Amino acid sequence: MNAAPADQIRLLEVQALDVRLTQLAHKRKNLPEHAEISALEADLTQQRDLLVAAQTEESDTSREQTKAEQDVDQVRQRAARDQKRLDSGAVTSPKDLESLQRELASLAKRQGDLEDIVLEVMERRESAQERVAELTGRADSLQAKVDDAVARRDAAFAGIDAEAATATKERELTAADIPAALLGLYDKIRVKEGGIGAARLYQRRCEGCRLELNITEINDVRAAAADTVVRCENCHRILVRTPDSGL
């Protein structure tokens, strides 16, 4: 393949821009904020799971407390009715009076037991509420950290994307002046050879594979016409000659 030396030089400009675009893509993919966000979100998920469990416990104890208080109220109302009957003098039979007094004593004991249950449930509910408040604070703090990391990541994205857009536009303009056949060969090699399709020959060394050409290869390149597109014998990339090639 033949191409004007100036077009071959432009390949190096395109190559430099492609390298820059690759570097920007790698930088975007490997921003430290990615790992930070992942770690924070994992912690946040764990805290939210714990929070849901604590909220469930608080809800359960709330219902349990309501039920226990209702039980106390029912016993209290029954005791109040019995006491009213006793105080009214309507019950005159000694046997009935004794039975009523025994029931009042039993209700008093039952009420005391139920009130102890209410206190125990209230303590557990209070503990659950404190746990909910604590976990809510932790979750809110972690969410704030996630939001901050996301904001920093997005700001980095914006800067990288802007630079990439500029480099992409510059590549388009530079590549537009290169013959399609030469550019197509370059792109094909670049894909095959890890992103490098053209390399400068500098001081008899290929900057693509970093190997120095032997004397036979140097003579072949020296003998090639200026518009001949030469390839590195080692890495097969397009070898672009410049005044610093050492020929």
FIGUPA-728175 format. One record per residue (C-alpha): x, y negated, z; residue number from 1; residue in one letter. Coordinates in nm, 4 decimals. Layout:
BEGIN
R / X / Y / Z / NUM / A
...
This chain:
BEGIN
R / 0.0000 / 0.0000 / 0.0000 / 1 / M
R / 0.1155 / -0.3521 / -0.0788 / 2 / N
R / 0.0221 / -0.6738 / 0.0996 / 3 / A
R / 0.1705 / -1.0193 / 0.1134 / 4 / A
R / 0.4208 / -1.0649 / 0.3976 / 5 / P
R / 0.2034 / -1.3456 / 0.5374 / 6 / A
R / -0.0927 / -1.1078 / 0.5574 / 7 / D
R / 0.1195 / -0.8526 / 0.7378 / 8 / Q
R / 0.2262 / -1.1202 / 0.9849 / 9 / I
R / -0.1408 / -1.2004 / 1.0414 / 10 / R
R / -0.1891 / -0.8381 / 1.1424 / 11 / L
R / 0.0340 / -0.9070 / 1.4416 / 12 / L
R / -0.1933 / -1.1982 / 1.5351 / 13 / E
R / -0.4983 / -0.9715 / 1.5084 / 14 / V
R / -0.3162 / -0.7053 / 1.7072 / 15 / Q
R / -0.2357 / -0.9514 / 1.9841 / 16 / A
R / -0.6006 / -1.0545 / 1.9996 / 17 / L
R / -0.7132 / -0.6910 / 2.0073 / 18 / D
R / -0.4742 / -0.6237 / 2.2926 / 19 / V
R / -0.6108 / -0.9245 / 2.4755 / 20 / R
R / -0.9684 / -0.8066 / 2.4239 / 21 / L
R / -0.8752 / -0.4615 / 2.5535 / 22 / T
R / -0.7124 / -0.6180 / 2.8577 / 23 / Q
R / -1.0206 / -0.8287 / 2.9244 / 24 / L
R / -1.2503 / -0.5263 / 2.8939 / 25 / A
R / -1.0279 / -0.3339 / 3.1354 / 26 / H
R / -1.0239 / -0.6278 / 3.3761 / 27 / K
R / -1.4033 / -0.6560 / 3.3593 / 28 / R
R / -1.4468 / -0.2849 / 3.4271 / 29 / K
R / -1.1986 / -0.2785 / 3.7136 / 30 / N
R / -1.2829 / -0.5927 / 3.9064 / 31 / L
R / -1.2213 / -0.5373 / 4.2806 / 32 / P
R / -1.5772 / -0.6533 / 4.3427 / 33 / E
R / -1.7092 / -0.3306 / 4.1852 / 34 / H
R / -1.5619 / -0.1135 / 4.4606 / 35 / A
R / -1.6557 / -0.3698 / 4.7240 / 36 / E
R / -2.0180 / -0.3772 / 4.6096 / 37 / I
R / -2.0384 / 0.0021 / 4.5940 / 38 / S
R / -1.9033 / 0.0374 / 4.9477 / 39 / A
R / -2.1323 / -0.2340 / 5.0831 / 40 / L
R / -2.4377 / -0.0893 / 4.9103 / 41 / E
R / -2.3592 / 0.2555 / 5.0519 / 42 / A
R / -2.3386 / 0.1045 / 5.4013 / 43 / D
R / -2.6567 / -0.0923 / 5.3386 / 44 / L
R / -2.8436 / 0.2200 / 5.2280 / 45 / T
R / -2.7332 / 0.3994 / 5.5435 / 46 / Q
R / -2.8413 / 0.1093 / 5.7646 / 47 / Q
R / -3.1777 / 0.0876 / 5.5900 / 48 / R
R / -3.2342 / 0.4606 / 5.6400 / 49 / D
R / -3.1590 / 0.4172 / 6.0079 / 50 / L
R / -3.3876 / 0.1142 / 6.0167 / 51 / L
R / -3.6757 / 0.3086 / 5.8623 / 52 / V
R / -3.6275 / 0.5828 / 6.1229 / 53 / A
R / -3.6265 / 0.3244 / 6.4038 / 54 / A
R / -3.9353 / 0.1507 / 6.2623 / 55 / Q
R / -4.1114 / 0.4858 / 6.2410 / 56 / T
R / -4.0222 / 0.5584 / 6.6032 / 57 / E
R / -4.1452 / 0.2142 / 6.7085 / 58 / E
R / -4.4715 / 0.2691 / 6.5210 / 59 / S
R / -4.5183 / 0.6137 / 6.6741 / 60 / D
R / -4.4555 / 0.4899 / 7.0272 / 61 / T
R / -4.6932 / 0.1977 / 6.9662 / 62 / S
R / -4.9732 / 0.4394 / 6.8809 / 63 / R
R / -4.8734 / 0.6609 / 7.1733 / 64 / E
R / -4.8888 / 0.3626 / 7.4090 / 65 / Q
R / -5.2295 / 0.2605 / 7.2794 / 66 / T
R / -5.3617 / 0.6137 / 7.3323 / 67 / K
R / -5.2146 / 0.6332 / 7.6844 / 68 / A
R / -5.3633 / 0.2961 / 7.7783 / 69 / E
R / -5.7006 / 0.4076 / 7.6477 / 70 / Q
R / -5.6773 / 0.7204 / 7.8637 / 71 / D
R / -5.5995 / 0.5055 / 8.1687 / 72 / V
R / -5.8908 / 0.2767 / 8.0893 / 73 / D
R / -6.1310 / 0.5692 / 8.0583 / 74 / Q
R / -6.0233 / 0.7082 / 8.3970 / 75 / V
R / -6.0441 / 0.3621 / 8.5521 / 76 / R
R / -6.3968 / 0.3084 / 8.4183 / 77 / Q
R / -6.5115 / 0.6474 / 8.5450 / 78 / R
R / -6.3601 / 0.5782 / 8.8855 / 79 / A
R / -6.5331 / 0.2392 / 8.8922 / 80 / A
R / -6.8692 / 0.4033 / 8.8206 / 81 / R
R / -6.8166 / 0.6626 / 9.0930 / 82 / D
R / -6.7080 / 0.3961 / 9.3382 / 83 / Q
R / -7.0166 / 0.1931 / 9.2537 / 84 / K
R / -7.2368 / 0.4956 / 9.3222 / 85 / R
R / -7.0584 / 0.5556 / 9.6477 / 86 / L
R / -7.0899 / 0.1939 / 9.7567 / 87 / D
R / -7.4547 / 0.1715 / 9.6568 / 88 / S
R / -7.5633 / 0.4257 / 9.9156 / 89 / G
R / -7.7638 / 0.6095 / 9.6544 / 90 / A
R / -7.5800 / 0.9315 / 9.7356 / 91 / V
R / -7.6949 / 1.0542 / 10.0747 / 92 / T
R / -7.6282 / 1.4242 / 10.0638 / 93 / S
R / -7.3095 / 1.5050 / 10.2614 / 94 / P
R / -7.2177 / 1.7639 / 10.0043 / 95 / K
R / -7.2628 / 1.5183 / 9.7171 / 96 / D
R / -7.0695 / 1.2522 / 9.9080 / 97 / L
R / -6.7819 / 1.4895 / 9.9655 / 98 / E
R / -6.7834 / 1.5903 / 9.6018 / 99 / S
R / -6.7864 / 1.2266 / 9.4909 / 100 / L
R / -6.4992 / 1.1386 / 9.7238 / 101 / Q
R / -6.2935 / 1.4326 / 9.5959 / 102 / R
R / -6.3560 / 1.3199 / 9.2398 / 103 / E
R / -6.2470 / 0.9657 / 9.3245 / 104 / L
R / -5.9260 / 1.0994 / 9.4776 / 105 / A
R / -5.8658 / 1.3163 / 9.1724 / 106 / S
R / -5.9303 / 1.0216 / 8.9396 / 107 / L
R / -5.6902 / 0.8049 / 9.1386 / 108 / A
R / -5.4186 / 1.0664 / 9.1018 / 109 / K
R / -5.4988 / 1.1073 / 8.7326 / 110 / R
R / -5.4853 / 0.7317 / 8.6831 / 111 / Q
R / -5.1473 / 0.7144 / 8.8544 / 112 / G
R / -5.0092 / 0.9920 / 8.6374 / 113 / D
R / -5.1400 / 0.8260 / 8.3223 / 114 / L
R / -4.9987 / 0.4882 / 8.4236 / 115 / E
R / -4.6587 / 0.6528 / 8.4691 / 116 / D
R / -4.6923 / 0.7886 / 8.1158 / 117 / I
R / -4.7773 / 0.4394 / 7.9887 / 118 / V
R / -4.4664 / 0.2963 / 8.1553 / 119 / L
R / -4.2460 / 0.5715 / 8.0092 / 120 / E
R / -4.3895 / 0.5141 / 7.6602 / 121 / V
R / -4.3472 / 0.1367 / 7.6971 / 122 / M
R / -3.9812 / 0.1858 / 7.7821 / 123 / E
R / -3.9286 / 0.4032 / 7.4770 / 124 / R
R / -4.1117 / 0.1531 / 7.2594 / 125 / R
R / -3.9045 / -0.1342 / 7.3935 / 126 / E
R / -3.5874 / 0.0639 / 7.3191 / 127 / S
R / -3.7135 / 0.1341 / 6.9661 / 128 / A
R / -3.7944 / -0.2358 / 6.9151 / 129 / Q
R / -3.4441 / -0.3319 / 7.0247 / 130 / E
R / -3.3021 / -0.0753 / 6.7835 / 131 / R
R / -3.5165 / -0.2141 / 6.5019 / 132 / V
R / -3.3950 / -0.5677 / 6.5749 / 133 / A
R / -3.0322 / -0.4533 / 6.5867 / 134 / E
R / -3.0537 / -0.2572 / 6.2599 / 135 / L
R / -3.2451 / -0.5378 / 6.0901 / 136 / T
R / -2.9609 / -0.7745 / 6.1778 / 137 / G
R / -2.7029 / -0.5317 / 6.0442 / 138 / R
R / -2.8972 / -0.4780 / 5.7228 / 139 / A
R / -2.9423 / -0.8527 / 5.6725 / 140 / D
R / -2.5702 / -0.9097 / 5.7303 / 141 / S
R / -2.4757 / -0.6391 / 5.4815 / 142 / L
R / -2.7233 / -0.7729 / 5.2266 / 143 / Q
R / -2.5631 / -1.1158 / 5.2564 / 144 / A
R / -2.2226 / -0.9593 / 5.1938 / 145 / K
R / -2.3596 / -0.7702 / 4.8924 / 146 / V
R / -2.5106 / -1.0914 / 4.7544 / 147 / D
R / -2.1793 / -1.2725 / 4.8000 / 148 / D
R / -1.9825 / -0.9945 / 4.6273 / 149 / A
R / -2.2339 / -0.9814 / 4.3415 / 150 / V
R / -2.2081 / -1.3587 / 4.2985 / 151 / A
R / -1.8275 / -1.3354 / 4.2859 / 152 / R
R / -1.8461 / -1.0458 / 4.0392 / 153 / R
R / -2.0900 / -1.2328 / 3.8159 / 154 / D
R / -1.8714 / -1.5436 / 3.8226 / 155 / A
R / -1.5742 / -1.3285 / 3.7197 / 156 / A
R / -1.7886 / -1.1725 / 3.4467 / 157 / F
R / -1.8758 / -1.5167 / 3.3152 / 158 / A
R / -1.5104 / -1.6215 / 3.2953 / 159 / G
R / -1.3992 / -1.2966 / 3.1319 / 160 / I
R / -1.6892 / -1.2950 / 2.8868 / 161 / D
R / -1.6199 / -1.6536 / 2.7852 / 162 / A
R / -1.2539 / -1.5723 / 2.7219 / 163 / E
R / -1.3511 / -1.2576 / 2.5316 / 164 / A
R / -1.5965 / -1.4536 / 2.3163 / 165 / A
R / -1.3221 / -1.7021 / 2.2263 / 166 / T
R / -1.0766 / -1.4231 / 2.1438 / 167 / A
R / -1.3401 / -1.2382 / 1.9386 / 168 / T
R / -1.4154 / -1.5497 / 1.7353 / 169 / K
R / -1.0460 / -1.6145 / 1.6801 / 170 / E
R / -0.9983 / -1.2540 / 1.5689 / 171 / R
R / -1.2833 / -1.2847 / 1.3211 / 172 / E
R / -1.1309 / -1.5981 / 1.1717 / 173 / L
R / -0.7813 / -1.4486 / 1.1532 / 174 / T
R / -0.8994 / -1.1140 / 1.0143 / 175 / A
R / -1.1069 / -1.2883 / 0.7498 / 176 / A
R / -0.7861 / -1.3886 / 0.5664 / 177 / D
R / -0.6437 / -1.0342 / 0.5634 / 178 / I
R / -0.7159 / -0.8064 / 0.2658 / 179 / P
R / -0.9867 / -0.5523 / 0.3474 / 180 / A
R / -0.7698 / -0.2533 / 0.2581 / 181 / A
R / -0.4869 / -0.3618 / 0.4898 / 182 / L
R / -0.7266 / -0.4458 / 0.7713 / 183 / L
R / -0.9060 / -0.1139 / 0.7260 / 184 / G
R / -0.5771 / 0.0775 / 0.7505 / 185 / L
R / -0.4836 / -0.1196 / 1.0599 / 186 / Y
R / -0.8177 / -0.0500 / 1.2305 / 187 / D
R / -0.7962 / 0.3210 / 1.1469 / 188 / K
R / -0.4474 / 0.3481 / 1.2962 / 189 / I
R / -0.5412 / 0.1365 / 1.5958 / 190 / R
R / -0.8255 / 0.3696 / 1.6891 / 191 / V
R / -0.6042 / 0.6747 / 1.6489 / 192 / K
R / -0.2987 / 0.5348 / 1.8244 / 193 / E
R / -0.4416 / 0.4029 / 2.1502 / 194 / G
R / -0.5307 / 0.0526 / 2.0439 / 195 / G
R / -0.2067 / -0.0386 / 1.8607 / 196 / I
R / -0.2288 / -0.0334 / 1.4817 / 197 / G
R / 0.0522 / -0.2701 / 1.3883 / 198 / A
R / 0.3813 / -0.3421 / 1.5581 / 199 / A
R / 0.6665 / -0.5811 / 1.4994 / 200 / R
R / 1.0071 / -0.4466 / 1.3991 / 201 / L
R / 1.2353 / -0.6302 / 1.6390 / 202 / Y
R / 1.6112 / -0.5777 / 1.6460 / 203 / Q
R / 1.5654 / -0.2458 / 1.4642 / 204 / R
R / 1.3210 / -0.1251 / 1.7281 / 205 / R
R / 0.9509 / -0.0525 / 1.6740 / 206 / C
R / 0.7562 / -0.2420 / 1.9372 / 207 / E
R / 0.4755 / 0.0101 / 1.9034 / 208 / G
R / 0.6579 / 0.3210 / 2.0233 / 209 / C
R / 0.9634 / 0.1335 / 2.1612 / 210 / R
R / 1.1999 / 0.3587 / 1.9674 / 211 / L
R / 1.4946 / 0.2319 / 1.7671 / 212 / E
R / 1.4999 / 0.3261 / 1.4004 / 213 / L
R / 1.7941 / 0.5390 / 1.2856 / 214 / N
R / 2.0205 / 0.4227 / 1.0065 / 215 / I
R / 1.8288 / 0.6143 / 0.7397 / 216 / T
R / 1.5009 / 0.4584 / 0.8451 / 217 / E
R / 1.6592 / 0.1151 / 0.8595 / 218 / I
R / 1.7950 / 0.1563 / 0.5051 / 219 / N
R / 1.4521 / 0.2661 / 0.3805 / 220 / D
R / 1.2856 / -0.0370 / 0.5356 / 221 / V
R / 1.5621 / -0.2655 / 0.4088 / 222 / R
R / 1.5174 / -0.1297 / 0.0581 / 223 / A
R / 1.1386 / -0.1681 / 0.0587 / 224 / A
R / 0.9920 / -0.4642 / -0.1255 / 225 / A
R / 0.8743 / -0.7541 / 0.0895 / 226 / A
R / 0.5096 / -0.6802 / 0.0076 / 227 / D
R / 0.5358 / -0.3066 / 0.0806 / 228 / T
R / 0.3440 / -0.2006 / 0.3890 / 229 / V
R / 0.5904 / 0.0183 / 0.5746 / 230 / V
R / 0.5088 / 0.2590 / 0.8563 / 231 / R
R / 0.7091 / 0.3650 / 1.1586 / 232 / C
R / 0.8379 / 0.7205 / 1.1105 / 233 / E
R / 0.7913 / 0.7898 / 1.4802 / 234 / N
R / 0.4467 / 0.6512 / 1.5676 / 235 / C
R / 0.3090 / 0.5949 / 1.2156 / 236 / H
R / 0.1954 / 0.2432 / 1.2974 / 237 / R
R / 0.2247 / -0.0376 / 1.0453 / 238 / I
R / 0.5706 / -0.1835 / 1.0902 / 239 / L
R / 0.5732 / -0.5586 / 1.0336 / 240 / V
R / 0.9034 / -0.7141 / 0.9356 / 241 / R
R / 1.0051 / -1.0554 / 1.0679 / 242 / T
R / 1.3252 / -1.2613 / 1.0615 / 243 / P
R / 1.4148 / -1.0958 / 1.3935 / 244 / D
R / 1.3876 / -0.7399 / 1.2632 / 245 / S
R / 1.7649 / -0.7009 / 1.2479 / 246 / G
R / 1.7730 / -0.5932 / 0.8879 / 247 / L
